[in-house]
Amino acid sequence: MSDSSRAGFLGAALLAIAAYAVFGFQHGFEEQVGWYVTLLPGALVAAAISDIIRKTIPGAARVAFWGLLIGLNFLWYFGISLVAIKAYRFVSNASESP
């Protein structure tokens, strides 16, 4: 498997775990907001873009928000996973060579 395929699977798994941690557990309001912003950082950008869309196409704001929320956070976790995989490969290859 290529590194990007592994990062895609890992990014989807991390996104699922983050979504479950945010929406699956019952927290207090302040704690819930903290988990939401920390684990799903694309939500801030998604909210801003969906607000712009709401002004032009009112019915599409909710679909745009959830699509952007999932898409941007997947890209976030994909990027983190890809960097971690590349760093692991670099370190493991450097330690194997004399």
C-alpha positions in Angstrom: 0.0 0.0 0.0 1.2 3.5 -0.7 1.7 6.1 2.0 -1.2 8.2 0.8 -3.5 5.2 0.9 -2.5 4.4 4.5 -2.8 8.1 5.4 -6.3 8.1 3.8 -7.5 5.1 5.9 -5.8 6.5 9.0 -7.3 10.0 8.4 -10.8 8.5 8.1 -10.3 6.5 11.3 -9.0 9.5 13.2 -11.9 11.6 11.9 -14.4 9.0 13.0 -12.8 8.8 16.5 -12.8 12.6 16.8 -16.5 12.8 15.7 -17.4 10.1 18.2 -15.5 11.9 20.9 -17.3 15.2 20.2 -20.8 14.0 19.4 -21.0 10.6 21.0 -20.2 11.5 24.6 -22.3 13.8 26.8 -20.2 16.7 28.1 -21.0 20.0 29.7 -21.5 22.9 27.4 -18.1 24.6 27.8 -16.3 21.2 27.7 -18.2 20.3 24.5 -17.2 23.5 22.8 -13.6 22.9 23.7 -13.6 19.3 22.4 -15.4 20.5 19.2 -12.8 23.2 18.4 -9.8 21.1 19.4 -10.7 17.8 17.6 -12.5 19.3 14.6 -10.5 22.5 13.7 -12.1 22.7 10.3 -15.4 23.6 11.9 -14.3 27.3 12.2 -13.6 27.6 8.5 -16.7 25.6 7.6 -18.9 27.9 9.7 -17.4 31.0 8.1 -17.9 29.6 4.5 -21.4 28.3 5.3 -22.4 31.7 6.6 -21.4 33.2 3.3 -23.4 30.6 1.5 -26.4 31.2 3.7 -26.5 34.8 2.6 -26.6 33.8 -1.1 -28.5 30.4 -1.0 -30.3 30.1 2.3 -31.4 26.4 1.9 -27.9 25.2 1.1 -26.1 26.4 4.2 -26.7 23.3 6.3 -25.5 20.9 3.6 -22.5 23.1 2.9 -21.6 23.3 6.6 -21.7 19.5 7.1 -19.9 18.8 3.8 -17.2 21.3 4.6 -16.9 20.1 8.2 -16.3 16.5 7.1 -14.1 17.4 4.1 -11.8 19.9 5.8 -11.4 17.8 8.9 -10.6 14.8 6.8 -7.9 16.8 5.0 -6.6 17.9 8.4 -6.3 14.3 9.7 -5.0 13.1 6.3 -2.2 15.6 6.4 -1.3 14.8 9.9 -1.3 11.1 9.1 0.8 11.5 6.0 3.4 13.6 7.8 3.6 11.0 10.6 4.0 8.1 8.1 6.7 9.9 6.2 8.5 10.8 9.4 8.3 7.2 10.6 9.7 5.9 7.2 12.5 8.5 7.3 13.5 7.6 10.8 13.3 3.9 10.2 15.3 4.1 7.0 17.9 6.3 8.6 18.3 3.9 11.5 18.7 0.9 9.2 21.5 2.3 7.0 25.0 2.2 8.4 
